Amino acid sequence: MCFIMNRRKRVLVTGATGGIGRAIVTGLLLEGHLVLATGRNREILEEIHGEGAGVIPADLSTAEGLDRVAAAAGAPDVFISASGVGAFLHAHELSDESIDRMMDVNAASPMKLLRRILPGMMERGSGQVVLIASAAGKVSTKKASVYAASKAALLGYADALRLEMAPYGITVTSINPGPVDTPFLDIASPLSGYRESMAGYLTPPGTVAEATIGVIGRSVREIDLPWYMSAASRMHGIAPGLTERLGRNFFEKK
């Protein structure tokens, strides 16, 4: 079944209280979609609710949180996963807790939530899954080992899910931004000066939100942001050693 472009969609957005997720929710509401937003920051959820979205506070790292969101969402027309955490440190400097947190929030939680809501989409015969992944899932950098691994896992999942869901009329899109100008950077790398070193390369969250909302109702495999991230991933696929040498210090976290 095909989406009707001008029909309002029921959209579930996770990570709605973060920078990218918040921008996505705002854009969806402006376009008149019916939004159910979930996250852990109750204050921001209250703001979102005031704008007209349904909200549900939940920790998607728990089975209780996953079950609660799945029960509230039912079978949405569109599922957008915008949850994400990071810690930019050398691999040997990361704590077990940080490793578990990144793998869970960035990869395992969206997979577990989709396990719960996909059957309803499949029974209806239509739906769309949009996963906010990362350019790091294609081309990793120093101090992003586990973060990149979590996003690569999400991209691998998206590729398989796309094949599995095609017979049911469900499309799967990954959005793969480079560094985005949100508070995420300050949390992931608070002492590194990363934001300052990347000042000329940061993508506004509104740009990511616009690209995400723009794929609704369309069968789009993936979108890389900005354009040179797509070029970098293609070069890495052809000549990974050269790409790593050329880009060794380009996204260096001090």
C-alpha positions in Angstrom: 0.0 0.0 0.0 1.2 3.5 -0.7 1.1 6.5 1.5 -1.2 9.4 0.6 1.1 12.5 0.8 -1.5 14.9 2.1 -3.1 12.7 4.7 -2.3 13.3 8.3 -0.2 10.6 9.8 -0.1 9.1 13.3 3.5 9.5 14.2 5.4 8.0 17.2 8.6 9.8 18.0 11.1 8.5 20.5 13.9 10.7 21.9 11.4 13.6 21.5 13.0 15.6 24.3 16.4 15.7 22.7 17.6 18.3 20.2 16.8 16.4 17.0 13.7 14.7 18.3 12.3 18.0 19.7 12.8 19.7 16.3 11.1 16.8 14.5 8.1 17.0 16.8 7.7 20.7 16.3 7.9 20.2 12.5 5.4 17.4 12.5 2.9 19.4 14.5 3.3 22.4 12.2 2.4 20.1 9.3 -0.7 18.9 11.1 0.3 15.3 11.9 -0.9 13.5 15.0 2.1 13.0 17.2 2.8 10.8 20.2 6.1 11.8 21.7 8.1 9.9 24.3 11.2 10.7 26.3 12.5 11.0 29.8 12.5 14.8 30.3 9.1 15.6 31.8 9.5 19.3 31.6 10.1 19.2 27.8 7.3 16.7 27.4 5.0 19.2 29.1 6.0 21.8 26.6 5.4 19.4 23.7 2.0 18.5 25.2 1.2 22.2 25.3 1.9 22.4 21.5 -0.7 19.6 20.8 1.2 16.3 20.9 0.3 13.3 23.0 3.2 12.5 25.4 4.3 9.5 27.4 7.2 9.7 29.8 9.2 6.5 29.5 12.6 4.9 29.9 13.0 2.7 26.8 15.9 0.8 28.4 13.3 -1.0 30.5 10.7 -3.6 29.4 8.0 -1.6 31.4 8.8 1.5 29.4 8.8 -0.3 26.1 5.5 -2.0 26.8 3.9 1.2 28.0 4.9 3.1 24.8 3.9 0.2 22.5 0.5 0.0 24.2 -0.1 3.7 23.8 1.1 3.9 20.2 -0.6 0.8 18.8 0.3 0.6 15.1 1.3 4.2 14.1 1.5 5.2 10.5 5.1 6.3 11.0 7.7 5.4 13.7 10.6 7.8 14.1 13.5 6.8 16.4 15.4 9.9 17.4 16.9 8.6 20.7 20.6 8.8 21.0 23.4 9.1 23.5 27.2 9.2 23.2 30.5 9.3 25.0 33.5 10.4 23.1 36.5 8.8 24.7 39.2 6.3 23.6 37.9 2.8 23.7 40.0 1.8 26.8 38.7 4.8 28.7 35.0 4.0 28.4 33.2 2.5 31.4 31.1 -0.7 31.1 28.1 1.5 31.9 28.8 3.9 29.1 29.2 1.0 26.6 26.0 -0.6 27.7 24.1 2.7 27.6 25.2 3.6 24.1 24.5 0.1 22.7 21.1 0.0 24.5 19.7 3.5 23.7 21.2 3.8 20.2 20.5 0.3 18.9 18.8 -2.2 21.2 15.9 0.0 22.4 14.6 0.9 19.0 14.8 -2.7 17.9 12.9 -3.9 21.0 10.2 -1.3 20.5 9.8 -2.1 16.9 9.4 -5.8 17.8 6.4 -4.7 19.7 4.7 -2.4 17.1 5.6 -4.0 13.8 3.0 -6.7 14.0 0.2 -4.1 14.0 1.7 -2.4 10.9 2.1 -5.7 9.2 -1.5 -6.6 9.8 -2.6 -3.3 8.4 -0.4 -3.7 5.4 1.3 -0.3 5.6 3.7 1.8 7.6 7.0 3.6 7.7 10.0 3.3 9.9 12.5 6.2 10.1 15.7 5.7 12.1 18.0 8.6 13.0 21.3 6.8 12.7 24.6 8.6 12.1 27.4 9.1 9.5 29.6 7.6 12.2 27.8 4.3 11.5 29.4 4.3 8.1 32.8 6.0 8.8 34.1 5.9 12.3 36.5 8.3 13.9 38.8 8.5 16.9 37.0 8.5 20.3 33.8 7.2 18.7 34.4 3.5 18.7 31.3 2.3 20.6 29.1 5.2 19.4 30.0 4.3 15.8 29.4 0.6 16.6 26.0 1.3 18.0 25.0 3.3 14.9 26.5 0.7 12.5 24.3 -1.9 14.3 21.3 0.3 13.7 22.1 0.6 10.0 22.6 -3.1 9.6 19.3 -3.6 11.3 17.6 -1.1 9.0 19.0 -2.9 5.9 17.6 -6.3 7.0 14.3 -4.8 8.2 13.8 -3.1 4.8 13.9 -6.5 3.1 11.7 -8.2 5.7 9.0 -5.5 5.7 8.7 -4.8 2.0 6.1 -7.5 1.4 3.9 -5.8 4.1 4.0 -2.4 2.5 6.3 -1.0 5.2 9.2 1.2 4.2 12.4 1.8 6.2 14.6 4.9 5.9 17.8 5.8 7.8 18.8 9.4 8.3 22.6 9.6 8.7 23.8 13.1 9.9 27.3 14.1 10.7 27.8 16.2 13.9 24.6 18.1 14.8 24.5 21.3 16.8 22.6 20.1 19.8 23.4 19.7 23.6 24.3 16.1 22.7 27.8 17.3 21.9 28.3 18.9 25.2 27.2 15.8 27.1 29.1 13.4 24.9 32.3 15.3 25.0 32.1 17.9 27.8 35.8 18.7 28.2 37.2 18.2 24.7 36.4 21.5 22.9 34.8 19.3 20.2 32.0 21.8 19.6 34.5 24.6 19.0 36.7 22.5 16.7 33.6 21.5 14.6 32.0 24.9 14.6 32.2 25.1 10.8 30.8 21.6 10.2 27.8 21.3 12.6 24.4 20.6 11.0 21.5 22.5 12.6 18.9 20.1 14.2 16.2 21.8 12.0 18.0 20.6 8.9 17.9 17.0 10.2 14.2 17.4 11.2 13.3 18.8 7.7 15.0 15.9 6.0 13.3 13.4 8.3 9.8 14.9 7.8 10.5 15.2 4.1 10.7 11.4 3.7 7.2 10.7 5.2 5.1 9.1 2.6 8.0 8.4 0.4 10.1 5.2 -0.1 13.6 6.5 0.5 16.4 4.2 1.5 18.6 6.7 3.3 19.7 10.3 3.5 23.2 11.4 4.4 23.7 14.9 5.9 25.4 17.0 4.8 26.3 16.0 1.2 30.0 15.4 1.9 29.1 12.7 4.4 27.7 10.7 1.5 30.8 11.3 -0.5 33.0 10.2 2.5 31.0 7.0 3.0 31.3 6.1 -0.7 35.0 6.8 -0.7 35.4 4.7 2.5 33.7 1.8 0.8 36.1 1.9 -2.1 39.3 2.8 -0.4 38.9 2.6 3.4 42.7 2.9 4.1 43.0 6.1 2.1 39.9 7.5 3.7 41.2 6.8 7.2 44.5 8.5 6.4 42.9 11.5 4.8 40.4 11.9 7.6 42.5 10.9 10.5 42.3 14.3 12.1 39.3 15.8 10.4 36.8 14.9 13.1 39.4 14.7 15.9 38.0 15.1 19.4 40.8 16.8 21.2 
